[in-house]
Each structure stands twice: as structure tokens, then as C-alpha cells.
Amino acid sequence: MSSISKKVSPLVKTQLPDFVREDAPLFQKFVEGYYEFLEQGNNVIEVTRSLESYQDIDTSVDKYIEYIKRELLPSFPKTLTADQKLLVKRAKDFYRSRGSEKSYQLLFRALYNEDITIYDPGVNILRASDGRWVQENSIRVGDPRAGNTDGLLGQSITGINSGATAKVERIIQTNESGFLVKEMFLSNVKGTFEDLERVKNSGNTVNATIYNITGPLVTVNLVNRGAGYNLGDSVTYNSPVALTPGSGIVTSTTDLSAVQITMANGGSGYFANTPITVTANSSSSGAGAAAYIQSLKNTETIALNLEKISLLKDVPLNVTGSTSNSLSNTAFAVLGGNTATLNANLAQANCFSTFNAALTFANVTMGTINAIYQTSFGSNYNPAPSVTALNEVISELEIDDGAGGLKGQNAVFTIQYKPGSIRTVSVAEAGSGFNKYELLTVNNNDRTPTANATGTASITGLRSYDGKYIDTKGFLSWNNRLQDNFFYQVYSYVIRSNNMVRKYRQFVKDLVHPAGTKLFGEVSNKSVINQTTVASSNVTTTSSAVVNFDSTALKFDATTTKFDAI
């Protein structure tokens, strides 16, 4: 269809007879000027010839937009904050979405340039067995053999050894002890995956190994059971490499595990800062107890050879043909094929050397043990261990102590059990980032223990999280309400706006309100409440105060809203 020309004046000369154009040229110009006048804006020809463009919202002039809006959006008010052209263009979309939350948002943007929210009181109605319980399962993988493990998101995976299958719903990435680990949360799990097996996608373009070196705790393997714990104590599991600590409970204790060493007789002939030997009974697995001599009394100083000549027990003293100690091959370090590591003097000595030249003498202080210091109480000592203090240097001299014993081996100790060693613990919070080769500590949250327990982490790449409710639906004495068939019902809704409900009630009901539902309005104190709105009252609100309005009455729910009558 050809477009209609908006100009008539150019056609005048073709419509006049030849004699008129020849004899009355001024008349022709007069007629052309008349039509040019009619073609000007808002005159009859311009208007009639532009009706097609006036009907197009994109090309229509402003004075006609109101008429188009009145035809397409008759219930909308004349005054709008929105672009009226844009609103008219979206009228079809608006009518298609009537009754939906988006239609309410569009209406309030058009009316007040405001973003609103819709609250459904029906979601907070108490219903029996309405709680939603979920339990997540995951595998932790590392060492991608092929492809990028991020490509497994949304895909089905298969365990190469176990044949187990699952779908990967989401992936969380962590860096643990220098290892990049990705935890894959699964759905539709069939079968049981295995630690250290490889998993692959359906096309075998991505595969990775289920990783059990680092991760959350499964159990704690106690190495040192500590002392001073009580049944039921809350404990925290810490490790230098852990990303977040774990926690648990002491589930059982024993009083026949950790031991305390007490000195009964300090003996004589001992050096300070030398270790005390704790030997477990052959029928026990005890280990870890340690102590040393802290200080001495009744001291004496002696000159003592500190060399061990037993290292030269197989070296011959006579060297055939040797008449001088200047011969290098006569040194004890090489004679007889000796391979022992010797001090400098003894290594250079030979059969021609004197004892003073070959041996190293030093003044040493020895005495009676005055105090010991126990660095660890150990664990699993049942039956009790034996404890000895042996000064090998002095005891070899077999010096009589005057009481029927020998110096350097005559100290006497007693053993007492330290109560409250942990037998078993539970894991409540698994933590993250533990390394199964790193020692962890068991810290008591309820009391200061005599000695902290330690252990190693038992870790698996397979994890089944504790089930949980994802919301409070169905919970008694919580935030759910009994149905009242007025506000708390499935057919009511609340518009949360900064405007009073009386301002928009009619527009909402005419344009978007679904039949059979009940409208409420909620106004926060961000909106200005006119003094004339609430007559003869002072209104005091806080930032959390809320004012609820329905179609018939004013209702104040917030406890922080206060009305003082004048």
C-alpha cells in the first residue's frame, strides 16, 4: 500500500485549466498559498494526512498520546511518573501478566516510581508435617587426569572401580595444604563410591581421583590420650594446617593410661638435663611419656675421659715394621680397617701415643637428682611402666655409692596414674582442611586438662552430611501462625510500599487484583505520615516499626510502634 502524500499544494497547478494558469497566475498562487496554509501544523490537511502516524505510539505527537492511553489503559490515572509512550507500548505485556507479582511491580513503577515487595501470609501458616528435610552427599576430588573438573557440573559421573553413579549439582573449590580440592555435591546417587578411585563423566573427557589426604574429620585416632578430661567434655580439634577447627564430645575416659613420674630417691652420680627412660610393660602399648633431670644437689666435680675407646676394640696395637709415630698409616683411625667416627685426638693417636695425648679429659659436674621435669604423660600404660635414670658415663666406672649401689644408676622413681585420659571421642563438627599426616590437638573447652590429648585425623573423600530442615515450616512455637481466615490465609497478600494503601487501593483492584483474594498494605516508617492521617495522635516509630493497613481498618502490629493519645 502506497503512503498518502501529506502535501496538496504541489497538485494545484495540475488541477487548474490551462487558461486559468495563463490568464490568472496570481489566482494560482493564491490557491496554492491557501493549501500550503492548510498543510501547516494542526491545520485540517496536516491532521487528516497524518492520522496514520498519529496512531503509531512511536511517531504520534504528545497531544494524541493521552487519547491512545485512554483507549488501551483506561483505568490508569492521567498523571504518571513513568514514560507514557513506553507504558502504552508495554500494555499488552502488562495485561498478559495481570495478577502476577511482576504486574504489581510494573504498576507501582508507573504510578510512583517505586520498587515494592509482595508478602504472602500463607507461607507462615502452621501446617502439620510441613518441614522440608534434606541430606546432602558429596565426594572430594583432586588430581584431574583429564579435562577440567568444573566441566562435571550438571553431568552424570561414574566410579571406575565401584560403578557407582550420581549427578553433580554444585562444586566448591578449596586449597588445602597446597592441594587444590573440589567438593562435588551429588544427587540421584546409586551405589557407593570408593576412596582413591577415579570418577569420570559419560564421555570420559574428564576424570579425577577421589581424594582422602586432606579434608574434614571423620574420626580422630588418638595418639596421646592426655589427662584431666571428664566424660561429656566439649572439645575442639585443631591442627596447624586445618582451615576450620572441628569439634566433638569426650564419650569415654580411663584412669589407667597417662602416668606421672615422681622421684623417690635422687641417687648420685647424675648429670643435669639428661633424659629419664620410661619403658612400657611388654603387655601394654604405652608410649609417649617423657621426662628429664632438671636440677642437681650435693654436686661434685671430677676430671673425666669423655672418649669411648670401645670403638677401637678391634684395632691392633703393634704395627710390624713401624718404629716411629710419624708414620701416617699407624693412626688408630686407619689401623685394622677401623671405620668408627673418632674425636680428633683419638683419631690421630697410635700405639706410640700416651693416654694423655690420645684421650680427651674434661671437668664434669655430677650429683644427686634434685628435681625432674615431665614433658609428657604418655598414654596406654596399663600395666604401669618402669622408670630408670642411667648415666652411662658414670655407671661404667662402677663407683660405689656407699649404700650398696653404683653411682649413675641408683635413682628410684614411683609411678602414679593421671586420671581422665580420653578413651574415645566423637566428631560433631567435621571442620575442614585437616591433613591425615599432621598431628592435631584435642583442646578441652570446659576445663584446663592436665595434659592435652593429641591424635591424627581420619579422612575420607566421601561425605554424607547430617540431615537438616532447610526452614522452620511445621515447627511449633516458632514463627508460624495458625490460620485465621482473615490475614493468615492462603488468599491474602500484603503490598509493602512507602505509600498509604488508600492511595493505590482502587488502582490495584481495577488493574491487577485477582478475584477472591484479600489485599493488605504495609507501610514502613520511611514514608511520611501526615498529621491529618492520624488525628489527635502522636506517632513514634523506630526503624523496625511497621504499619499494616487493610481495606477497612488501620492495624498496627509492630511492638516498636507507639501511639500516645493527646
C-alpha positions in Angstrom: 0.0 0.0 0.0 1.4 3.3 -1.1 1.8 6.1 1.5 -0.5 9.1 1.4 1.2 12.3 0.4 0.9 15.0 3.1 1.1 17.8 0.6 -1.8 19.0 -1.7 -0.4 22.4 -2.7 2.0 20.9 -5.4 -1.0 19.4 -7.1 -3.0 22.7 -7.5 -1.4 23.6 -10.9 -2.4 20.2 -12.3 -6.0 20.7 -11.3 -6.5 24.2 -12.8 -7.3 24.7 -16.5 -4.6 26.0 -18.8 -6.4 29.3 -19.5 -6.6 30.0 -15.7 -2.9 29.3 -15.2 -2.1 31.5 -18.3 -4.6 34.3 -17.7 -4.6 34.4 -13.8 -1.2 33.3 -12.4 -1.9 35.2 -9.2 -5.0 33.2 -8.7 -3.0 30.0 -9.0 -0.5 31.3 -6.4 -3.4 32.3 -4.1 -4.9 28.8 -4.3 -1.5 27.2 -3.7 -0.9 29.5 -0.7 -4.3 28.6 0.7 -3.5 24.9 0.6 0.0 25.5 2.0 -1.7 27.1 4.9 -3.9 24.1 5.4 -0.9 21.9 5.4 0.8 23.6 8.3 0.8 22.0 11.8 -2.5 21.3 13.4 -4.5 22.5 10.3 -7.0 20.3 8.6 -4.9 18.8 5.8 -1.9 18.2 8.1 -4.1 16.5 10.6 -6.1 14.4 8.2 -3.0 13.3 6.2 -1.1 12.3 9.5 -3.7 10.1 11.0 -1.7 7.0 10.3 1.4 8.3 12.1 -0.7 9.6 15.0 -1.9 6.1 15.6 1.7 4.8 15.9 2.8 5.5 19.5 6.4 5.9 18.3 5.6 8.7 15.9 2.4 10.2 17.5 2.5 13.7 18.9 2.2 14.3 22.6 -1.4 15.7 22.4 -2.7 12.3 21.0 -0.8 10.0 23.4 -3.4 10.7 26.1 -6.2 9.5 23.7 -4.3 6.3 22.9 -3.6 5.7 26.6 -7.3 6.3 27.4 -8.2 3.6 24.9 -5.6 1.0 25.8 -5.2 1.7 29.6 -8.5 3.3 30.6 -8.1 2.5 34.3 -4.7 4.2 34.7 -4.6 7.7 36.1 -3.8 10.6 33.9 -0.7 11.6 35.8 2.1 9.0 35.8 5.7 9.1 36.7 6.5 6.6 34.0 7.2 7.3 30.4 3.7 7.1 28.9 4.8 6.1 25.5 6.8 3.2 26.9 3.9 2.2 29.1 1.4 2.2 26.2 3.9 0.1 24.2 4.0 -2.5 27.0 0.3 -2.5 27.6 0.0 -6.0 26.1 2.7 -7.4 28.3 1.0 -5.8 31.3 -2.4 -7.3 30.6 -0.8 -10.8 30.0 0.9 -10.7 33.4 -2.1 -9.3 35.4 -2.3 -10.9 38.9 1.4 -11.8 39.0 4.0 -10.1 41.2 5.6 -8.6 38.1 2.4 -6.8 37.2 2.2 -5.2 40.7 5.8 -4.1 40.3 5.1 -2.6 36.9 2.1 -0.8 38.2 3.9 0.8 41.2 6.8 1.8 39.0 4.4 3.5 36.6 2.4 5.2 39.4 5.0 6.1 42.0 8.4 5.1 40.5 8.7 2.8 43.5 10.0 -0.8 43.9 7.7 -2.8 46.1 7.7 -6.4 47.5 4.7 -8.7 48.0 4.4 -10.8 51.1 2.2 -13.9 51.2 1.0 -14.5 54.8 0.0 -18.0 53.7 3.7 -19.1 53.7 3.8 -18.6 57.5 0.7 -20.7 58.3 1.4 -23.7 60.5 0.8 -27.0 58.7 1.4 -30.5 60.1 4.4 -32.3 58.6 5.3 -29.3 56.5 9.1 -29.3 57.3 11.5 -29.8 54.4 14.3 -32.2 55.3 17.4 -32.5 53.2 20.6 -34.6 53.4 23.5 -33.8 51.1 26.1 -36.3 49.9 29.4 -35.3 48.3 32.7 -36.6 47.0 36.0 -34.6 47.2 38.3 -35.0 44.2 41.7 -33.9 43.1 44.4 -34.8 40.6 42.4 -34.3 37.4 43.8 -36.9 34.9 41.9 -35.3 32.0 39.9 -32.2 31.4 38.7 -29.6 33.8 36.7 -30.9 36.8 34.5 -27.8 36.6 33.2 -29.4 33.4 31.5 -32.1 35.5 28.9 -29.6 36.9 25.5 -30.8 35.9 26.8 -34.0 34.4 26.5 -37.7 35.5 29.6 -39.3 36.8 30.7 -42.9 37.3 33.2 -44.5 39.7 35.6 -46.5 37.6 36.1 -49.2 40.3 32.8 -49.2 42.1 30.5 -48.5 39.2 28.6 -46.0 41.4 26.8 -43.2 39.6 25.5 -39.8 40.5 24.7 -36.3 39.1 26.9 -33.3 40.1 24.7 -30.5 41.4 27.3 -28.0 42.5 31.1 -27.7 43.1 33.0 -25.9 45.9 36.8 -25.4 45.4 39.3 -25.2 48.3 43.1 -25.1 48.7 44.2 -27.5 51.4 47.9 -27.9 52.4 48.9 -26.8 48.9 46.4 -29.2 47.2 43.5 -28.0 45.0 40.4 -29.9 46.1 37.0 -29.7 44.7 33.9 -31.0 46.6 31.1 -32.1 44.4 27.6 -32.3 45.8 25.6 -35.1 44.4 22.1 -36.1 43.7 20.5 -39.4 42.5 23.4 -41.4 44.0 23.3 -45.1 43.0 25.9 -47.4 44.6 28.8 -46.4 46.8 31.9 -44.6 45.6 35.3 -45.6 47.0 38.3 -43.6 48.3 41.1 -43.1 45.8 39.1 -44.4 42.9 38.8 -42.3 39.7 35.5 -40.9 38.6 34.6 -39.9 35.0 31.9 -38.3 33.0 29.9 -40.1 30.4 32.2 -39.2 27.6 35.4 -39.9 29.6 36.6 -36.4 28.7 37.0 -35.5 32.4 38.2 -37.8 35.2 39.6 -37.2 38.6 40.6 -39.1 41.8 38.5 -39.2 45.0 40.9 -37.6 47.4 41.3 -38.6 51.1 44.6 -36.9 52.2 43.1 -33.6 53.4 39.6 -32.6 54.3 37.0 -32.7 57.1 37.3 -35.1 60.0 35.5 -38.4 60.0 37.1 -39.7 63.3 40.0 -38.8 65.5 42.7 -41.5 66.1 44.2 -40.7 69.5 48.0 -40.8 69.7 48.4 -39.3 73.2 45.2 -39.6 75.3 46.1 -36.7 77.6 44.8 -36.4 81.2 42.3 -34.3 83.2 39.3 -34.8 80.8 35.8 -35.7 82.0 33.1 -37.7 80.3 30.9 -35.3 78.3 33.6 -32.5 78.0 33.3 -30.4 74.9 36.5 -30.5 72.8 37.8 -28.7 69.8 40.2 -30.3 67.2 42.9 -28.0 66.0 45.7 -28.5 63.5 48.3 -26.1 62.1 47.1 -26.8 58.6 43.3 -27.0 59.2 41.2 -24.3 57.6 38.5 -24.5 60.2 38.6 -26.5 63.5 36.4 -29.5 64.3 34.6 -30.2 67.5 33.2 -33.1 69.4 32.5 -34.7 72.8 34.5 -36.9 75.1 32.5 -40.1 75.1 34.6 -42.2 77.5 37.6 -41.9 79.7 40.1 -44.1 81.6 42.2 -43.6 84.7 44.8 -46.3 83.6 46.6 -44.6 80.7 48.7 -41.5 81.4 51.3 -41.7 84.1 53.1 -39.2 86.3 56.7 -39.8 87.4 57.7 -39.0 91.0 61.2 -39.1 92.4 61.6 -41.3 95.5 65.4 -41.3 95.8 67.6 -38.9 93.8 70.6 -41.3 93.9 74.0 -39.9 92.9 76.4 -39.5 90.0 73.9 -37.9 87.6 74.3 -35.1 85.1 71.7 -32.3 84.7 69.5 -32.2 81.6 69.8 -35.9 80.8 66.7 -37.9 79.9 64.8 -40.3 82.1 63.9 -43.6 80.5 60.2 -44.8 80.6 59.8 -48.4 79.5 56.3 -49.8 78.8 55.3 -53.2 80.1 55.6 -55.9 77.4 51.8 -56.5 77.7 50.9 -52.8 77.0 51.1 -50.4 74.1 52.1 -47.5 76.3 54.1 -44.7 74.7 54.8 -41.1 74.8 55.8 -40.4 78.5 59.0 -38.4 78.8 61.0 -36.6 81.5 64.5 -35.3 82.2 66.7 -34.3 85.1 66.0 -30.7 85.7 68.5 -29.9 88.6 71.0 -31.4 91.0 72.1 -31.2 94.6 75.1 -32.5 96.5 77.2 -31.9 93.5 80.9 -32.8 92.9 83.3 -32.0 90.0 85.6 -34.7 88.6 88.0 -34.9 85.6 86.6 -37.5 83.3 87.7 -39.0 80.0 84.8 -38.5 77.6 86.2 -40.7 74.9 84.7 -44.1 74.1 87.7 -46.4 73.5 85.4 -49.3 72.8 85.2 -48.1 69.2 88.9 -49.3 68.9 88.4 -52.7 70.3 89.4 -54.4 67.1 92.4 -52.2 66.3 95.9 -53.9 66.7 98.4 -52.1 68.9 101.5 -53.5 67.2 102.4 -52.4 63.7 105.1 -54.6 62.1 108.0 -52.6 60.7 106.9 -49.4 62.4 109.5 -47.7 64.6 108.2 -44.1 64.6 104.9 -42.5 65.3 105.4 -40.3 62.3 104.2 -43.0 60.0 100.7 -41.8 58.8 99.4 -45.4 58.4 99.9 -46.2 62.1 97.0 -43.9 63.3 94.1 -45.7 65.0 91.7 -44.1 62.5 93.0 -46.5 59.8 94.7 -49.3 61.5 92.9 -52.6 61.3 90.3 -51.2 58.8 88.6 -49.2 61.5 85.6 -47.2 60.3 84.4 -45.7 63.6 84.0 -41.9 63.9 86.5 -40.7 66.4 87.3 -37.4 68.1 90.3 -35.6 66.8 92.9 -36.6 69.4 92.0 -40.3 69.4 91.8 -40.4 65.6 95.4 -39.2 65.3 96.7 -41.4 68.1 98.6 -44.7 67.5 100.4 -47.3 69.5 103.2 -44.9 70.2 100.8 -42.3 71.8 100.4 -41.6 75.5 97.0 -41.8 77.1 97.1 -38.0 77.9 97.7 -37.3 74.2 95.1 -39.8 72.9 92.3 -39.1 75.2 90.2 -36.0 76.0 89.6 -35.2 79.6 87.1 -32.6 81.0 85.8 -31.5 84.3 82.2 -32.5 84.7 79.6 -31.8 87.5 77.6 -34.7 88.8 75.4 -35.1 91.8 72.1 -36.2 93.3 68.8 -35.6 91.4 67.1 -32.6 93.0 64.1 -32.2 90.6 62.8 -33.7 87.4 60.6 -32.2 84.7 58.0 -34.3 82.9 57.3 -33.1 79.4 54.6 -35.7 78.5 52.4 -38.1 80.5 52.0 -40.5 77.6 49.1 -42.9 77.2 48.0 -46.6 77.2 50.3 -47.5 80.1 48.4 -50.5 81.5 50.1 -52.1 83.4 52.3 -49.3 84.6 55.7 -48.8 83.0 59.2 -48.9 84.6 61.2 -45.8 85.0 65.0 -45.6 85.2 67.7 -42.9 85.1 71.0 -44.2 83.8 74.2 -42.1 83.5 76.1 -44.3 81.1 79.4 -42.4 81.6 79.4 -42.7 85.4 77.8 -46.1 85.7 80.5 -47.7 83.6 83.0 -46.6 86.2 81.2 -48.7 88.8 81.7 -46.3 91.6 80.3 -47.5 94.9 77.7 -45.0 96.3 78.3 -46.3 99.9 74.8 -47.7 100.2 75.2 -50.9 98.2 74.5 -49.3 94.8 76.5 -47.8 92.0 76.6 -44.1 91.1 74.8 -43.1 87.9 72.2 -45.9 88.2 70.8 -45.7 91.7 67.9 -43.2 91.5 64.5 -44.6 92.3 61.1 -43.4 90.9 57.4 -44.1 91.6 54.6 -44.1 89.1 51.1 -42.7 89.6 48.3 -42.7 87.1 46.8 -39.4 86.0 43.0 -39.7 85.9 40.9 -38.6 82.9 42.7 -39.9 79.9 40.4 -40.0 76.8 39.4 -43.4 75.7 37.0 -42.3 72.9 35.8 -39.0 71.4 33.0 -38.1 68.9 33.1 -35.7 66.0 30.2 -33.3 65.9 31.6 -30.6 63.6 34.0 -32.0 61.0 35.9 -28.8 60.3 37.9 -28.6 57.1 41.4 -28.7 55.7 42.8 -31.4 58.1 45.8 -33.5 56.9 45.8 -37.1 57.9 49.6 -37.0 58.3 49.5 -33.9 60.6 49.2 -34.2 64.4 46.1 -32.5 65.8 45.4 -31.4 69.4 42.3 -32.1 71.4 41.5 -28.9 73.3 39.1 -29.0 76.3 36.5 -26.3 76.1 35.1 -26.9 79.6 38.3 -27.1 81.8 42.1 -27.0 81.6 43.4 -30.6 81.3 46.4 -31.9 83.0 47.8 -32.7 79.6 46.3 -32.1 76.1 45.4 -35.1 74.1 46.7 -35.4 70.5 45.8 -37.6 67.6 45.6 -37.9 63.8 42.7 -37.2 61.5 40.8 -40.0 59.8 39.6 -38.5 56.5 37.5 -39.8 53.6 36.7 -38.3 50.2 33.2 -39.5 50.7 30.9 -37.4 52.9 27.3 -37.7 53.9 26.2 -34.5 55.7 23.9 -34.6 58.7 20.3 -34.1 57.5 18.7 -30.8 58.3 15.5 -28.8 57.9 16.0 -26.1 55.4 13.4 -23.8 57.0 11.1 -23.6 60.1 7.9 -24.8 58.4 5.9 -27.1 60.6 7.9 -26.1 63.7 5.7 -25.5 66.8 6.3 -22.4 68.9 8.3 -20.8 66.1 7.4 -18.1 63.6 4.5 -19.9 62.1 0.8 -18.9 62.7 -2.5 -20.6 63.0 -4.8 -19.9 60.1 -7.3 -17.2 61.0 -9.2 -16.9 57.7 -8.5 -13.2 57.6 -4.9 -12.2 57.4 -3.1 -15.6 57.8 -4.8 -17.5 55.0 -3.8 -18.6 51.5 -5.8 -16.0 49.7 -4.4 -12.9 51.3 -1.4 -10.8 50.2 0.5 -7.8 51.5 1.9 -4.9 49.4 4.9 -3.5 51.1 5.1 0.1 49.9 6.1 3.5 51.1 2.6 4.8 50.1 -0.6 4.6 52.1 -3.0 1.9 50.9 -5.8 4.4 50.3 -3.7 6.0 47.7 -3.4 2.9 45.5 -6.2 0.6 46.6 -8.6 1.4 43.8 -5.9 1.2 41.1 -4.7 -2.2 42.3 -8.3 -3.6 42.4 -9.1 -2.2 39.0 -5.9 -3.3 37.3 -4.2 -6.3 38.9 -6.1 -7.6 41.9 -7.2 -11.3 41.4 -10.8 -12.0 42.3 -11.3 -13.9 45.6 -8.1 -12.6 47.2 -7.8 -10.0 50.1 -5.5 -7.0 49.8 -3.4 -5.7 52.7 -0.9 -2.8 52.7 2.2 -2.5 54.8 3.9 0.9 55.2 7.3 1.4 56.8 8.2 4.5 58.7 10.3 5.6 55.8 7.1 7.1 54.4 5.9 10.4 55.8 2.6 10.1 57.8 0.6 13.2 57.5 -0.7 14.7 60.7 -4.2 14.7 59.2 -3.9 11.0 58.6 -4.0 10.1 62.2 -5.9 12.8 64.0 -5.2 13.8 67.6 -2.3 11.4 68.0 1.5 11.5 68.3 3.2 8.7 66.4 6.6 7.5 67.4 8.3 4.7 65.4 11.7 3.1 65.2 13.5 1.8 62.1 11.9 -1.6 62.5 8.4 -0.4 63.0 5.7 -1.5 60.5 2.2 -0.2 60.0 -0.3 -2.6 58.4 -3.4 -1.5 56.6 -6.2 -3.5 55.1 -9.1 -2.2 53.1 -11.3 -1.4 56.0 -9.2 -0.7 59.1 -5.9 0.6 60.4 -3.9 -2.1 62.2 -0.6 -1.6 64.0 1.4 -4.9 64.5 4.9 -3.7 65.5 5.7 -3.6 69.1 8.1 -0.8 68.5 5.2 1.5 67.3 3.7 3.7 70.0 0.6 5.8 70.0 0.1 8.4 72.7 -3.3 10.0 72.8 -3.3 13.8 73.3 
